[in-house]
């Protein structure tokens, strides 16, 4: 399974926030921010913190990207 945080990056631009601002506002660890930048999977609690900050739903910050193995 793959994920994309393009929506989150667009939201950060709209809010005029950097990933450093996001990290400070949510208390996320630097390695978690790196995972978000690299479109790696993060926990639901991380996504929940981001959603709470921006008052949005998961679908507003992350997209599911199916792998070839996910397609049947």
N, CA, C and O atoms as a Tinker XYZ file with bonds, in Angstrom:
   288  protein
     1  N      0.851000   -1.177000    0.000000    73     2
     2  CA     0.000000    0.000000    0.000000    64     1     3
     3  C      0.890000    1.232000    0.000000    63     2     4     5
     4  O      1.944000    1.254000    0.636000    81     3
     5  N      0.456000    2.245000   -0.716000    73     3     6
     6  CA     1.189000    3.509000   -0.762000    64     5     7
     7  C      0.228000    4.650000   -0.448000    63     6     8     9
     8  O     -0.976000    4.566000   -0.688000    81     7
     9  N      0.796000    5.697000    0.086000    73     7    10
    10  CA     0.002000    6.878000    0.399000    64     9    11
    11  C      0.668000    8.108000   -0.197000    63    10    12    13
    12  O      1.861000    8.104000   -0.502000    81    11
    13  N     -0.119000    9.148000   -0.353000    73    11    14
    14  CA     0.385000   10.415000   -0.858000    64    13    15
    15  C     -0.121000   11.539000    0.045000    63    14    16    17
    16  O     -1.302000   11.600000    0.388000    81    15
    17  N      0.794000   12.417000    0.419000    73    15    18
    18  CA     0.442000   13.560000    1.254000    64    17    19
    19  C      0.469000   14.862000    0.458000    63    18    20    21
    20  O      0.714000   15.930000    1.018000    81    19
    21  N      0.218000   14.773000   -0.835000    73    19    22
    22  CA     0.179000   15.964000   -1.689000    64    21    23
    23  C     -0.876000   16.941000   -1.165000    63    22    24    25
    24  O     -0.650000   18.151000   -1.149000    81    23
    25  N     -2.007000   16.423000   -0.744000    73    23    26
    26  CA    -3.062000   17.290000   -0.219000    64    25    27
    27  C     -2.590000   18.042000    1.026000    63    26    28    29
    28  O     -2.924000   19.213000    1.208000    81    27
    29  N     -1.827000   17.382000    1.867000    73    27    30
    30  CA    -1.291000   18.041000    3.058000    64    29    31
    31  C     -0.323000   19.145000    2.653000    63    30    32    33
    32  O     -0.362000   20.246000    3.202000    81    31
    33  N      0.544000   18.847000    1.693000    73    31    34
    34  CA     1.500000   19.866000    1.249000    64    33    35
    35  C      0.783000   21.077000    0.658000    63    34    36    37
    36  O      1.197000   22.215000    0.880000    81    35
    37  N     -0.287000   20.837000   -0.091000    73    35    38
    38  CA    -1.071000   21.945000   -0.647000    64    37    39
    39  C     -1.736000   22.747000    0.468000    63    38    40    41
    40  O     -1.806000   23.974000    0.398000    81    39
    41  N     -2.221000   22.057000    1.489000    73    39    42
    42  CA    -2.851000   22.719000    2.626000    64    41    43
    43  C     -1.846000   23.602000    3.365000    63    42    44    45
    44  O     -2.170000   24.712000    3.788000    81    43
    45  N     -0.635000   23.097000    3.512000    73    43    46
    46  CA     0.410000   23.886000    4.161000    64    45    47
    47  C      0.699000   25.165000    3.370000    63    46    48    49
    48  O      0.886000   26.231000    3.956000    81    47
    49  N      0.734000   25.057000    2.050000    73    47    50
    50  CA     0.955000   26.241000    1.213000    64    49    51
    51  C     -0.199000   27.224000    1.386000    63    50    52    53
    52  O      0.028000   28.425000    1.540000    81    51
    53  N     -1.441000   26.720000    1.362000    73    51    54
    54  CA    -2.610000   27.577000    1.542000    64    53    55
    55  C     -2.578000   28.313000    2.880000    63    54    56    57
    56  O     -2.983000   29.472000    2.970000    81    55
    57  N     -2.093000   27.631000    3.914000    73    55    58
    58  CA    -2.042000   28.209000    5.261000    64    57    59
    59  C     -0.745000   28.971000    5.514000    63    58    60    61
    60  O     -0.524000   29.498000    6.604000    81    59
    61  N      0.116000   29.023000    4.483000    73    59    62
    62  CA     1.404000   29.713000    4.584000    64    61    63
    63  C      2.233000   29.154000    5.749000    63    62    64    65
    64  O      2.809000   29.902000    6.540000    81    63
    65  N      2.275000   27.823000    5.829000    73    63    66
    66  CA     3.007000   27.127000    6.882000    64    65    67
    67  C      4.104000   26.260000    6.286000    63    66    68    69
    68  O      3.937000   25.688000    5.209000    81    67
    69  N      5.204000   26.166000    6.977000    73    67    70
    70  CA     6.271000   25.245000    6.588000    64    69    71
    71  C      6.083000   23.938000    7.354000    63    70    72    73
    72  O      5.261000   23.850000    8.266000    81    71
    73  N      6.851000   22.936000    6.972000    73    71    74
    74  CA     6.781000   21.683000    7.722000    64    73    75
    75  C      7.340000   21.880000    9.131000    63    74    76    77
    76  O      6.935000   21.183000   10.061000    81    75
    77  N      8.265000   22.824000    9.290000    73    75    78
    78  CA     8.773000   23.136000   10.638000    64    77    79
    79  C      7.652000   23.731000   11.494000    63    78    80    81
    80  O      7.537000   23.423000   12.680000    81    79
    81  N      6.832000   24.582000   10.885000    73    79    82
    82  CA     5.674000   25.140000   11.602000    64    81    83
    83  C      4.711000   24.030000   11.997000    63    82    84    85
    84  O      4.187000   24.018000   13.111000    81    83
    85  N      4.483000   23.099000   11.080000    73    83    86
    86  CA     3.606000   21.962000   11.350000    64    85    87
    87  C      4.148000   21.142000   12.516000    63    86    88    89
    88  O      3.398000   20.746000   13.408000    81    87
    89  N      5.442000   20.893000   12.504000    73    87    90
    90  CA     6.068000   20.108000   13.566000    64    89    91
    91  C      5.906000   20.794000   14.924000    63    90    92    93
    92  O      5.560000   20.143000   15.910000    81    91
    93  N      6.149000   22.082000   14.977000    73    91    94
    94  CA     6.005000   22.813000   16.236000    64    93    95
    95  C      4.553000   22.840000   16.717000    63    94    96    97
    96  O      4.291000   22.696000   17.911000    81    95
    97  N      3.617000   23.024000   15.794000    73    95    98
    98  CA     2.200000   23.135000   16.167000    64    97    99
    99  C      1.606000   21.815000   16.641000    63    98   100   101
   100  O      0.673000   21.805000   17.443000    81    99
   101  N      2.145000   20.698000   16.147000    73    99   102
   102  CA     1.586000   19.387000   16.482000    64   101   103
   103  C      2.444000   18.599000   17.454000    63   102   104   105
   104  O      1.978000   17.627000   18.048000    81   103
   105  N      3.694000   19.010000   17.623000    73   103   106
   106  CA     4.604000   18.260000   18.484000    64   105   107
   107  C      5.134000   16.990000   17.848000    63   106   108   109
   108  O      5.621000   16.103000   18.548000    81   107
   109  N      5.044000   16.892000   16.525000    73   107   110
   110  CA     5.531000   15.697000   15.832000    64   109   111
   111  C      7.054000   15.658000   15.842000    63   110   112   113
   112  O      7.713000   16.698000   15.856000    81   111
   113  N      7.596000   14.464000   15.834000    73   111   114
   114  CA     9.045000   14.268000   15.796000    64   113   115
   115  C      9.578000   14.581000   14.399000    63   114   116   117
   116  O      8.858000   14.426000   13.413000    81   115
   117  N     10.823000   15.015000   14.309000    73   115   118
   118  CA    11.414000   15.301000   12.997000    64   117   119
   119  C     11.372000   14.110000   12.041000    63   118   120   121
   120  O     11.174000   14.292000   10.840000    81   119
   121  N     11.557000   12.882000   12.565000    73   119   122
   122  CA    11.519000   11.716000   11.676000    64   121   123
   123  C     10.110000   11.483000   11.116000    63   122   124   125
   124  O      9.965000   10.930000   10.026000    81   123
   125  N      9.090000   11.894000   11.839000    73   123   126
   126  CA     7.712000   11.780000   11.334000    64   125   127
   127  C      7.497000   12.762000   10.190000    63   126   128   129
   128  O      6.859000   12.425000    9.192000    81   127
   129  N      8.020000   13.957000   10.329000    73   127   130
   130  CA     7.931000   14.954000    9.256000    64   129   131
   131  C      8.646000   14.428000    8.010000    63   130   132   133
   132  O      8.166000   14.616000    6.892000    81   131
   133  N      9.783000   13.777000    8.200000    73   131   134
   134  CA    10.506000   13.175000    7.077000    64   133   135
   135  C      9.656000   12.120000    6.391000    63   134   136   137
   136  O      9.627000   12.053000    5.162000    81   135
   137  N      8.966000   11.296000    7.167000    73   135   138
   138  CA     8.077000   10.279000    6.584000    64   137   139
   139  C      6.982000   10.943000    5.753000    63   138   140   141
   140  O      6.650000   10.465000    4.668000    81   139
   141  N      6.426000   12.029000    6.251000    73   139   142
   142  CA     5.381000   12.739000    5.505000    64   141   143
   143  C      5.937000   13.301000    4.199000    63   142   144   145
   144  O      5.279000   13.235000    3.161000    81   143
   145  N      7.139000   13.847000    4.251000    73   143   146
   146  CA     7.766000   14.397000    3.035000    64   145   147
   147  C      8.018000   13.313000    1.994000    63   146   148   149
   148  O      7.938000   13.566000    0.792000    81   147
   149  N      8.326000   12.098000    2.464000    73   147   150
   150  CA     8.660000   10.991000    1.565000    64   149   151
   151  C      7.458000   10.116000    1.221000    63   150   152   153
   152  O      7.610000    9.060000    0.605000    81   151
   153  N      6.270000   10.553000    1.616000    73   151   154
   154  CA     5.043000    9.785000    1.368000    64   153   155
   155  C      5.108000    8.375000    1.946000    63   154   156   157
   156  O      4.618000    7.420000    1.343000    81   155
   157  N      5.719000    8.259000    3.124000    73   155   158
   158  CA     5.737000    6.992000    3.858000    64   157   159
   159  C      4.520000    6.943000    4.773000    63   158   160   161
   160  O      3.925000    7.972000    5.095000    81   159
   161  N      4.165000    5.746000    5.181000    73   159   162
   162  CA     3.019000    5.583000    6.072000    64   161   163
   163  C      3.348000    6.110000    7.466000    63   162   164   165
   164  O      4.455000    5.919000    7.969000    81   163
   165  N      2.370000    6.775000    8.083000    73   163   166
   166  CA     2.472000    7.225000    9.469000    64   165   167
   167  C      1.238000    6.723000   10.214000    63   166   168   169
   168  O      0.273000    6.271000    9.596000    81   167
   169  N      1.274000    6.804000   11.521000    73   167   170
   170  CA     0.164000    6.279000   12.313000    64   169   171
   171  C     -1.073000    7.172000   12.211000    63   170   172   173
   172  O     -0.995000    8.344000   11.840000    81   171
   173  N     -2.201000    6.581000   12.548000    73   171   174
   174  CA    -3.442000    7.348000   12.552000    64   173   175
   175  C     -3.413000    8.452000   13.598000    63   174   176   177
   176  O     -4.049000    9.490000   13.416000    81   175
   177  N     -2.691000    8.246000   14.681000    73   175   178
   178  CA    -2.605000    9.296000   15.694000    64   177   179
   179  C     -1.875000   10.519000   15.156000    63   178   180   181
   180  O     -2.218000   11.647000   15.512000    81   179
   181  N     -0.882000   10.315000   14.312000    73   179   182
   182  CA    -0.185000   11.436000   13.664000    64   181   183
   183  C     -1.155000   12.175000   12.753000    63   182   184   185
   184  O     -1.250000   13.402000   12.801000    81   183
   185  N     -1.871000   11.428000   11.928000    73   183   186
   186  CA    -2.837000   12.055000   11.031000    64   185   187
   187  C     -3.923000   12.771000   11.831000    63   186   188   189
   188  O     -4.395000   13.835000   11.428000    81   187
   189  N     -4.314000   12.194000   12.955000    73   187   190
   190  CA    -5.309000   12.816000   13.819000    64   189   191
   191  C     -4.843000   14.157000   14.361000    63   190   192   193
   192  O     -5.628000   15.104000   14.428000    81   191
   193  N     -3.574000   14.251000   14.749000    73   191   194
   194  CA    -3.034000   15.527000   15.238000    64   193   195
   195  C     -3.073000   16.597000   14.146000    63   194   196   197
   196  O     -3.408000   17.753000   14.402000    81   195
   197  N     -2.729000   16.197000   12.945000    73   195   198
   198  CA    -2.739000   17.144000   11.831000    64   197   199
   199  C     -4.172000   17.577000   11.511000    63   198   200   201
   200  O     -4.439000   18.758000   11.291000    81   199
   201  N     -5.083000   16.609000   11.487000    73   199   202
   202  CA    -6.493000   16.925000   11.232000    64   201   203
   203  C     -7.048000   17.865000   12.295000    63   202   204   205
   204  O     -7.791000   18.793000   11.977000    81   203
   205  N     -6.695000   17.632000   13.546000    73   203   206
   206  CA    -7.174000   18.492000   14.633000    64   205   207
   207  C     -6.646000   19.909000   14.471000    63   206   208   209
   208  O     -7.376000   20.873000   14.702000    81   207
   209  N     -5.393000   20.043000   14.078000    73   207   210
   210  CA    -4.800000   21.363000   13.882000    64   209   211
   211  C     -5.553000   22.163000   12.824000    63   210   212   213
   212  O     -5.857000   23.340000   13.022000    81   211
   213  N     -5.851000   21.513000   11.696000    73   211   214
   214  CA    -6.482000   22.207000   10.575000    64   213   215
   215  C     -7.999000   22.068000   10.531000    63   214   216   217
   216  O     -8.656000   22.652000    9.668000    81   215
   217  N     -8.556000   21.289000   11.467000    73   215   218
   218  CA   -10.006000   21.054000   11.485000    64   217   219
   219  C    -10.487000   20.465000   10.152000    63   218   220   221
   220  O    -11.426000   20.967000    9.534000    81   219
   221  N     -9.812000   19.382000    9.729000    73   219   222
   222  CA   -10.147000   18.690000    8.487000    64   221   223
   223  C    -10.272000   17.198000    8.765000    63   222   224   225
   224  O    -10.012000   16.746000    9.880000    81   223
   225  N    -10.668000   16.435000    7.753000    73   223   226
   226  CA   -10.750000   14.977000    7.831000    64   225   227
   227  C     -9.522000   14.349000    7.181000    63   226   228   229
   228  O     -8.777000   15.014000    6.462000    81   227
   229  N     -9.322000   13.053000    7.446000    73   227   230
   230  CA    -8.190000   12.336000    6.856000    64   229   231
   231  C     -8.140000   12.519000    5.341000    63   230   232   233
   232  O     -7.070000   12.743000    4.776000    81   231
   233  N     -9.278000   12.425000    4.696000    73   231   234
   234  CA    -9.313000   12.494000    3.234000    64   233   235
   235  C     -8.865000   13.853000    2.701000    63   234   236   237
   236  O     -8.598000   13.991000    1.507000    81   235
   237  N     -8.780000   14.853000    3.571000    73   235   238
   238  CA    -8.325000   16.178000    3.160000    64   237   239
   239  C     -6.808000   16.317000    3.176000    63   238   240   241
   240  O     -6.274000   17.310000    2.680000    81   239
   241  N     -6.103000   15.330000    3.742000    73   239   242
   242  CA    -4.648000   15.429000    3.826000    64   241   243
   243  C     -3.901000   14.233000    3.247000    63   242   244   245
   244  O     -2.692000   14.314000    3.029000    81   243
   245  N     -4.593000   13.131000    2.996000    73   243   246
   246  CA    -3.907000   11.930000    2.516000    64   245   247
   247  C     -4.743000   11.230000    1.442000    63   246   248   249
   248  O     -5.973000   11.220000    1.491000    81   247
   249  N     -4.039000   10.649000    0.477000    73   247   250
   250  CA    -4.677000    9.830000   -0.557000    64   249   251
   251  C     -4.069000    8.436000   -0.527000    63   250   252   253
   252  O     -2.874000    8.272000   -0.284000    81   251
   253  N     -4.893000    7.451000   -0.774000    73   251   254
   254  CA    -4.449000    6.068000   -0.924000    64   253   255
   255  C     -4.040000    5.867000   -2.381000    63   254   256   257
   256  O     -4.781000    6.223000   -3.297000    81   255
   257  N     -2.862000    5.299000   -2.584000    73   255   258
   258  CA    -2.362000    5.032000   -3.931000    64   257   259
   259  C     -2.146000    3.530000   -4.049000    63   258   260   261
   260  O     -1.199000    3.000000   -3.467000    81   259
   261  N     -3.003000    2.833000   -4.788000    73   259   262
   262  CA    -2.873000    1.371000   -4.859000    64   261   263
   263  C     -1.594000    0.938000   -5.587000    63   262   264   265
   264  O     -1.189000    1.538000   -6.582000    81   263
   265  N     -0.978000   -0.113000   -5.064000    73   263   266
   266  CA     0.167000   -0.754000   -5.729000    64   265   267
   267  C     -0.373000   -1.688000   -6.784000    63   266   268   269
   268  O     -1.578000   -1.923000   -6.882000    81   267
   269  N      0.537000   -2.211000   -7.566000    73   267   270
   270  CA     0.143000   -3.239000   -8.525000    64   269   271
   271  C     -0.388000   -4.474000   -7.784000    63   270   272   273
   272  O     -1.311000   -5.131000   -8.264000    81   271
   273  N      0.185000   -4.788000   -6.630000    73   271   274
   274  CA    -0.238000   -5.968000   -5.888000    64   273   275
   275  C     -1.615000   -5.768000   -5.255000    63   274   276   277
   276  O     -2.291000   -6.743000   -4.925000    81   275
   277  N     -2.041000   -4.502000   -5.081000    73   275   278
   278  CA    -3.355000   -4.216000   -4.510000    64   277   279
   279  C     -4.465000   -4.362000   -5.553000    63   278   280   281
   280  O     -5.638000   -4.508000   -5.209000    81   279
   281  N     -4.085000   -4.323000   -6.802000    73   279   282
   282  CA    -5.089000   -4.413000   -7.884000    64   281   283
   283  C     -5.331000   -5.875000   -8.217000    63   282   284   285
   284  O     -4.390000   -6.653000   -8.374000    81   283
   285  N     -6.575000   -6.233000   -8.319000    73   283   286
   286  CA    -6.917000   -7.625000   -8.621000    64   285   287
   287  C     -7.649000   -7.701000   -9.937000    63   286   288
   288  O     -8.026000   -8.789000  -10.372000    81   287
